[in-house]
Every structure is written in C-alpha cells, then in structure tokens.
Amino acid sequence: MNEDRRAILEELQKRLGYWFQNQELLNMALTHRSFVSEQTEKKWEDNERLEFLGDAVLSLCIANLIYNRFPHEDEGQLSKRRAACVNEKCLARLAKSLLPGEALILGKGEEMSGGREKNSVLANTFEALIAAVYLDGGLGASISLVERLFGDLLDRCLGDYCDYKSLLQEKCQNKFHSLPRYNLIQVQGPDHNRTFTVNLHMPCGVVTQGIGKSRKEAEQDAAKKALSIIEDEQKEA
C-alpha cells in the first residue's frame, strides 16, 4: 500500500470517526469485484463477503438504534423505519458523503461506466465498511458508528423512501393471508453494468416483472407495479 493510498484511508477514517487496527481490512471493504476480476495475481479479495456480513450487522445496529429512540412505536412502525434507513438510496447517500474521491477501487470497465456514482455500488460498499468495522472493533464499535451516522437521519430517510415491498407484504397478508414470492429470472450485462429482472407472484395469481440495477431495486419495481394493479382493482370494484 503506497503513501497516496494510506492518505486516502486516513481521510476516510477521520470521516468515519473510527480508526482501524487492520488497514488491509478497510482496503478490502473498498475493493469492488470488477477490479479483482481484472487482476492476474490472486492476492486481491473483493468486498462481496463483507457486504453480505455488513447487511446483517447494519440491520441489527439500526434495529437497536430505533428500538431505543422510539420507545412508543409498534413493530410495524419500527420495521418501516429500519427499511427506510437500510434502503439503497439512503446508504448510497451516506457512502458518497464519507468516501474520499479515489477511495473505491474499481475495475476499468466499472470506472468508465460511472461506477463511483452508482447507488448499488455505493450502498454495497457502505455495508462492507460496516462489516469491516464489526470485524475490526466488534459489535460495540459498529453500534457506535451507526448511531453517529444515522442519528440525525432517521426521520429524513423515512420521508425520502417508499418501501413498496413492505407495503405489498402487508396488503397480501391482510387480504390473502399469504405473502408474495420473488424470483430472480435474469441477470444481463457485464459486471460493471448489470441489469436484474425479477418476477413477482401474488397469492391471487397476478404476476409482475421488475427491472433494476440491483436485485433489491428490481424487487421494489415489481412490488410497485403490483400495488398499482391492486389500486386499480379497488377503484373498479
């Protein structure tokens, strides 16, 4: 790791308010799979495993935060707040505010396609960073970081985001006593510019199809279309 890279990581740690004992772990959290796939040496590891872990750690930390912050809200209200905080748009916004310009390590194709500005890339990197903090400093460090980053955003995230999946789940549970099913049917394009297609099967037999730059985005698109069908049927009834 050269001095320029160390300076970038130092700036990021200042913004996070957390200093890593293991700098290589932090560097891994910032390494996109597109870069690793272009390397002939196998010493590089991308951040996808960290992203997987970070998704779970972040959900727990957010749940802990809102559980304590909103003692009079019921389970449904707390679930909506958590979904709003961990949605792709909110996480991408946070990542963009934290990451110094060259912090992300991207492959040439991803760089050329505007990867540094993609919500999916930024949100996944944020989750990987949360996992890196968890592995480096433990759950307490992760909870403290999430409280600092999300403390003033809890209401704003909720106002900016509509969780179509949760809304559809509630409607299906109430009307059909069953839940919708999502199936990933297609992934197209190179690693740096993938498009996901998802089919949504409603308990009543209605099927919608969603498309997005991530699986989560495609599922939200499919749920939004299903809700529109339900609303149209209610108007006709």
C-alpha positions as MATLAB code, in Angstrom:
seq = 'MNEDRRAILEELQKRLGYWFQNQELLNMALTHRSFVSEQTEKKWEDNERLEFLGDAVLSLCIANLIYNRFPHEDEGQLSKRRAACVNEKCLARLAKSLLPGEALILGKGEEMSGGREKNSVLANTFEALIAAVYLDGGLGASISLVERLFGDLLDRCLGDYCDYKSLLQEKCQNKFHSLPRYNLIQVQGPDHNRTFTVNLHMPCGVVTQGIGKSRKEAEQDAAKKALSIIEDEQKEA';
ca = [
       0.000    0.000    0.000;
       1.607    3.266   -1.132;
       1.555    6.612    0.662;
      -1.208    8.069   -1.520;
      -3.454    5.149   -0.651;
      -2.640    5.461    3.043;
      -3.590    9.154    2.907;
      -6.965    8.292    1.342;
      -7.670    5.682    4.006;
      -6.633    8.117    6.737;
      -9.100   10.703    5.451;
     -11.874    8.114    5.311;
     -11.201    7.050    8.902;
     -11.408   10.675   10.016;
     -14.819   10.958    8.380;
     -15.968    7.662    9.914;
     -14.667    8.594   13.333;
     -13.182    5.136   13.612;
      -9.515    4.101   13.286;
      -8.803    0.585   12.041;
      -6.268   -1.687   13.628;
      -6.241   -3.688   10.392;
      -5.845   -1.298    7.460;
      -5.989   -4.140    4.935;
      -9.489   -4.977    6.128;
     -10.559   -1.412    5.392;
      -8.912   -1.563    1.979;
     -10.762   -4.806    1.190;
     -14.096   -3.169    2.039;
     -13.394   -0.640   -0.712;
     -12.374   -3.166   -3.382;
     -15.038   -3.869   -5.997;
     -15.220   -7.248   -7.730;
     -14.643   -5.581  -11.118;
     -11.095   -4.704  -10.046;
     -10.300   -8.171   -8.709;
     -11.562   -9.831  -11.898;
      -9.006   -7.832  -13.909;
      -6.023   -8.912  -11.793;
      -3.768  -11.819  -12.691;
      -2.442  -12.124   -9.136;
      -4.717  -13.796   -6.596;
      -3.647  -11.656   -3.654;
      -6.685   -9.380   -4.064;
     -10.045  -10.044   -2.429;
     -13.212   -8.104   -3.218;
     -15.760   -6.781   -0.724;
     -18.693   -9.080   -1.543;
     -18.312  -11.316    1.523;
     -18.015   -8.215    3.697;
     -21.125   -6.816    2.038;
     -23.041   -9.979    2.975;
     -21.977   -9.697    6.610;
     -22.477   -5.933    6.708;
     -26.087   -6.241    5.591;
     -26.875   -8.286    8.718;
     -24.753   -6.184   11.091;
     -26.265   -2.932    9.823;
     -29.809   -4.266   10.187;
     -29.093   -5.226   13.802;
     -27.466   -1.875   14.611;
     -30.319    0.099   13.056;
     -32.885   -2.040   14.880;
     -31.087   -1.364   18.166;
     -30.972    2.372   17.436;
     -34.628    2.841   16.521;
     -35.822    0.478   19.280;
     -34.224    2.809   21.847;
     -35.021    6.065   20.019;
     -38.747    5.392   19.504;
     -39.970    3.516   22.620;
     -43.671    4.080   21.880;
     -43.757    2.805   18.291;
     -45.069   -0.653   17.488;
     -43.359   -3.383   15.470;
     -44.828   -2.219   12.161;
     -43.647    1.363   12.607;
     -40.175    0.237   13.659;
     -39.939   -2.084   10.655;
     -40.760    0.777    8.292;
     -38.089    2.958    9.873;
     -35.488    0.207    9.556;
     -36.412   -0.455    5.915;
     -36.145    3.269    5.151;
     -32.688    3.501    6.725;
     -31.158    0.479    5.022;
     -32.569    1.096    1.552;
     -30.118    1.528   -1.310;
     -30.714    5.230   -1.825;
     -30.097    6.162    1.804;
     -26.960    4.013    2.093;
     -25.570    5.360   -1.184;
     -26.074    8.921    0.015;
     -24.156    8.178    3.200;
     -21.353    6.421    1.330;
     -20.981    9.346   -1.054;
     -20.615   11.772    1.856;
     -17.986    9.585    3.537;
     -15.770    8.351    0.717;
     -12.838   10.488   -0.474;
     -12.670   10.786   -4.265;
     -10.422    7.823   -5.030;
     -11.352    5.613   -2.089;
     -13.213    2.999   -4.146;
     -11.019    0.535   -6.034;
     -12.825   -0.183   -9.298;
     -12.024   -2.052  -12.500;
     -11.556   -0.063  -15.694;
     -14.953   -1.038  -17.094;
     -16.777   -0.112  -13.903;
     -14.879    3.171  -13.730;
     -15.789    4.053  -17.320;
     -19.459    3.250  -16.755;
     -19.687    5.678  -13.823;
     -19.402    3.133  -11.026;
     -18.411    5.745   -8.466;
     -21.856    7.298   -8.817;
     -23.967    4.121   -8.904;
     -26.258    3.725   -5.918;
     -25.823   -0.057   -5.947;
     -22.018    0.153   -5.799;
     -22.039    2.845   -3.124;
     -24.646    1.088   -0.948;
     -22.818   -2.234   -1.148;
     -19.560   -0.523   -0.218;
     -21.223    1.078    2.787;
     -22.400   -2.327    4.010;
     -18.887   -3.698    3.514;
     -17.496   -0.846    5.612;
     -19.910   -1.650    8.440;
     -18.752   -5.287    8.339;
     -15.107   -4.206    8.365;
     -15.702   -2.118   11.493;
     -17.513   -5.053   13.088;
     -14.641   -7.464   12.380;
     -12.016   -4.939   13.423;
     -13.604   -3.494   16.562;
     -16.577   -5.654   17.475;
     -20.318   -5.046   17.722;
     -19.918   -2.114   20.114;
     -17.826   -0.213   17.578;
     -20.414   -0.946   14.864;
     -23.299    0.264   17.011;
     -21.434    3.469   17.901;
     -20.650    4.152   14.247;
     -24.237    3.584   13.113;
     -25.538    5.859   15.867;
     -23.189    8.641   14.723;
     -24.044    8.255   11.052;
     -27.798    7.717   11.317;
     -28.662    9.699   14.435;
     -29.942   12.732   12.525;
     -31.239   10.820    9.502;
     -33.944    8.614   10.969;
     -36.870   10.846   10.045;
     -35.336   12.143    6.814;
     -34.740    8.646    5.414;
     -38.318    7.699    6.215;
     -39.630   10.751    4.389;
     -37.498   10.107    1.306;
     -38.305    6.453    0.838;
     -41.316    4.367   -0.025;
     -40.806    0.673    0.712;
     -43.127   -0.906   -1.854;
     -42.149   -4.439   -0.793;
     -43.269   -3.882    2.784;
     -46.493   -2.193    1.701;
     -47.317   -5.067   -0.640;
     -46.489   -7.647    2.019;
     -48.922   -6.001    4.441;
     -51.700   -5.916    1.850;
     -51.181   -9.552    0.852;
     -51.072  -10.694    4.462;
     -54.294   -8.855    5.274;
     -56.195   -9.825    2.126;
     -54.871  -13.285    1.220;
     -53.164  -14.430    4.447;
     -50.162  -15.254    2.294;
     -47.034  -13.481    1.083;
     -45.819  -12.573   -2.421;
     -42.896  -14.528   -3.908;
     -39.943  -13.004   -5.745;
     -37.903  -14.987   -8.273;
     -34.750  -13.737   -9.939;
     -35.127  -14.802  -13.572;
     -32.360  -12.964  -15.418;
     -29.107  -11.070  -14.946;
     -27.779   -9.364  -18.056;
     -24.741   -7.291  -18.914;
     -21.103   -7.177  -17.805;
     -20.172   -7.000  -14.126;
     -19.829   -3.221  -14.248;
     -23.278   -2.659  -15.778;
     -25.660   -5.470  -14.824;
     -29.450   -5.427  -15.134;
     -31.593   -7.648  -12.907;
     -35.050   -8.943  -13.829;
     -37.367  -10.309  -11.137;
     -40.804  -11.923  -11.372;
     -43.249  -11.302   -8.532;
     -46.015  -13.843   -7.935;
     -49.014  -12.622   -5.964;
     -51.166  -15.037   -3.910;
     -54.116  -14.104   -6.151;
     -52.265  -15.246   -9.278;
     -51.146  -11.830  -10.544;
     -47.564  -11.759  -11.835;
     -45.500   -8.605  -12.326;
     -41.962   -8.115  -13.541;
     -39.434   -5.677  -12.144;
     -36.149   -4.440  -13.591;
     -33.298   -2.663  -11.846;
     -29.560   -2.233  -11.488;
     -29.634   -4.425   -8.374;
     -31.858   -7.270   -7.238;
     -33.313   -5.101   -4.475;
     -34.160   -2.372   -6.967;
     -35.830   -4.882   -9.299;
     -37.917   -6.314   -6.444;
     -39.059   -2.835   -5.440;
     -40.028   -2.142   -9.061;
     -42.066   -5.354   -9.246;
     -43.791   -4.588   -5.931;
     -44.622   -1.052   -7.077;
     -46.305   -2.446  -10.213;
     -48.256   -4.984   -8.156;
     -49.518   -2.260   -5.820;
     -50.660   -0.275   -8.844;
     -52.698   -3.273  -10.050;
     -54.290   -3.673   -6.619;
     -55.205    0.032   -6.517;
     -56.776   -0.157   -9.994;
     -58.851   -3.182   -8.993;
     -60.055   -1.370   -5.868;
     -61.124    1.642   -7.957;
     -63.108   -0.610  -10.337;
     -64.808   -2.524   -7.529;
];
